[in-house]
Amino acid sequence: MAQITLDGIGHTYGGRAAKTDADYALKPLHHIWEAGKAYALLGPSGCGKTTLLNIISGLVIPSAGRLLFDGRDVTRLPTEQRNIAQVFQFPVIYDTMTVAENLAFPLRNRRMPRPQIEARVSEIAAMLDLTKDLGRRAQGLTADAKQKISLGRGLVRSDVSAVLFDEPLTVIDPALKWELRSKLKAVHRALDLLMIYVTHDQVEALTFADRVVVLNDGRAVQIGTPAELFEKPEHTFVGYFIGSPGMNFLEGTIEGAGILVEGHAITLGAAYPGLAAGTRVKLGIRPDYATLTEADGLPVRVRRVDDLGRKRLAHLSLGGQPLVATVPNGMAVGDGEARLRLDPARMHVYFEELRVEGKPL
Ligand SMILES: Nc1ncnc2c1ncn2[C@@H]1O[C@H](COP(=O)(O)OP(=O)(O)OP(=O)(O)O)[C@@H](O)[C@H]1O
């Protein structure tokens, strides 16, 4: 198990030198991934997740920067010299072998003594609910079961620098996905391995990872815990991409201790001395912290109410700008005029798409 250092790692395809930031498929990134932690690389299609994963596995040699495993420069080392395990989208197993033989394969290759192999195989099988299938041939098992074997093969070695997962739940039946997602989290806790998991599914990323790397257009826009991504998105993209629905963003200008949005003064929960009056900013607030109210509040127009069973969400317009708010239990609401309360403690201010840290009042 290692610590992985991304020291200015960036990549352009086709051997082109990057003239501007836009030339990078992955823009240069500095970060240290700690041993024993689970990281998810999350973002929409084409954002650079696979490029970053392939740089770590050795499939792609980055055009900029250095990659260090425990301080050792591995930037140009081939995959087989990096001591990593990989789990792909589709099962990679031997159909003619039994489940136990498949799980044991990476250990036998390294000439681990038989009693240790047996102990480790039964430990991993138990974690993935494969114990009852250990003696069966892999051939004829369902795609779900085969992918579980692949996961097991990726996890069976305890001496790897990292385990890389590339959208490993793609072939898993949706009903089983929930179960396997939390199982992987439990496996991670038990095994103390550095895991890196690529996905475009935020639920998968947030359930699995200690830290999520959110990528957009080749840039790591935030690396944080699931709670940080939710409560303090550092970039408007993170606010919009994390959460369902995403964060509301209202455009306005700094005015005294607040923001003027469509002629309405909204008082902020912190001071922003670095932002001069008249500066154009965005006010970010999650739908959970924007609530319709019977009493005073911002005048809004209700366009639609979605009843999600456990909560209701109102789609509103504030002087033409759309936003989503929570409807309190028991409150009657129809189309038309309504009042809205925004929790000042949960507001964030964004200048040129980046969050500005406010000073406590
Ligand atoms: N072999 C390649 N040659 C040229 N450009 C590439 C190559 N592979 C990826 N790209 C480009 O690099 C950018 C990042 O792609 P990448 O595959 O890393 O994204 P991704 O987030 O993994 O997407 P997906 O979820 O669709 O797999 C994209 O613009 C893509 O078109």
The ligand as an SDF file (V2000), in Angstrom:
LIG
                    3D

 31 33  0  0  0  0  0  0  0  0999 V2000
   -6.6440    8.1570  -27.1180 N   0  0  0  0  0  0  0  0  0  0  0  0
   -7.1020    9.4060  -27.1850 C   0  0  0  0  0  0  0  0  0  0  0  0
   -6.7030   10.2230  -28.1840 N   0  0  0  0  0  0  0  0  0  0  0  0
   -7.1420   11.4870  -28.2590 C   0  0  0  0  0  0  0  0  0  0  0  0
   -7.9950   12.0530  -27.3750 N   0  0  0  0  0  0  0  0  0  0  0  0
   -8.4370   11.2860  -26.3650 C   0  0  0  0  0  0  0  0  0  0  0  0
   -8.0170    9.9190  -26.2250 C   0  0  0  0  0  0  0  0  0  0  0  0
   -8.6160    9.4230  -25.1090 N   0  0  0  0  0  0  0  0  0  0  0  0
   -9.3610   10.4160  -24.6040 C   0  0  0  0  0  0  0  0  0  0  0  0
   -9.2650   11.5350  -25.3470 N   0  0  0  0  0  0  0  0  0  0  0  0
   -9.9200   12.8310  -25.0850 C   0  0  0  0  0  0  0  0  0  0  0  0
   -9.4890   13.2730  -23.7960 O   0  0  0  0  0  0  0  0  0  0  0  0
  -10.5710   13.8480  -23.0710 C   0  0  0  0  0  0  0  0  0  0  0  0
  -10.7510   13.1080  -21.7620 C   0  0  0  0  0  0  0  0  0  0  0  0
  -11.1960   11.7700  -22.0560 O   0  0  0  0  0  0  0  0  0  0  0  0
  -11.3690   10.6340  -20.9630 P   0  0  0  0  0  0  0  0  0  0  0  0
  -11.6240    9.3600  -21.6800 O   0  0  0  0  0  0  0  0  0  0  0  0
  -10.2160   10.6720  -20.0240 O   0  0  0  0  0  0  0  0  0  0  0  0
  -12.6770   11.1210  -20.2170 O   0  0  0  0  0  0  0  0  0  0  0  0
  -13.6690   10.2910  -19.2760 P   0  0  0  0  0  0  0  0  0  0  0  0
  -14.0710   11.2440  -18.2120 O   0  0  0  0  0  0  0  0  0  0  0  0
  -13.0450    9.0260  -18.8390 O   0  0  0  0  0  0  0  0  0  0  0  0
  -14.8910    9.9940  -20.2280 O   0  0  0  0  0  0  0  0  0  0  0  0
  -15.8440    8.7100  -20.2720 P   0  0  0  0  0  0  0  0  0  0  0  0
  -16.6450    8.7380  -18.9890 O   0  0  0  0  0  0  0  0  0  0  0  0
  -16.6900    8.9840  -21.4700 O   0  0  0  0  0  0  0  0  0  0  0  0
  -14.9720    7.5130  -20.3910 O   0  0  0  0  0  0  0  0  0  0  0  0
  -11.7750   13.7940  -23.9940 C   0  0  0  0  0  0  0  0  0  0  0  0
  -11.8900   15.0370  -24.6310 O   0  0  0  0  0  0  0  0  0  0  0  0
  -11.4350   12.6940  -24.9750 C   0  0  0  0  0  0  0  0  0  0  0  0
  -12.0430   12.9180  -26.2290 O   0  0  0  0  0  0  0  0  0  0  0  0
  1  2  1  0
  2  3  1  0
  2  7  2  0
  3  4  2  0
  4  5  1  0
  5  6  2  0
  6  7  1  0
  6 10  1  0
  7  8  1  0
  8  9  2  0
  9 10  1  0
 10 11  1  0
 11 12  1  0
 11 30  1  0
 12 13  1  0
 13 14  1  0
 13 28  1  0
 14 15  1  0
 15 16  1  0
 16 17  2  0
 16 18  1  0
 16 19  1  0
 19 20  1  0
 20 21  2  0
 20 22  1  0
 20 23  1  0
 23 24  1  0
 24 25  2  0
 24 26  1  0
 24 27  1  0
 28 29  1  0
 28 30  1  0
 30 31  1  0
M  END
$$$$
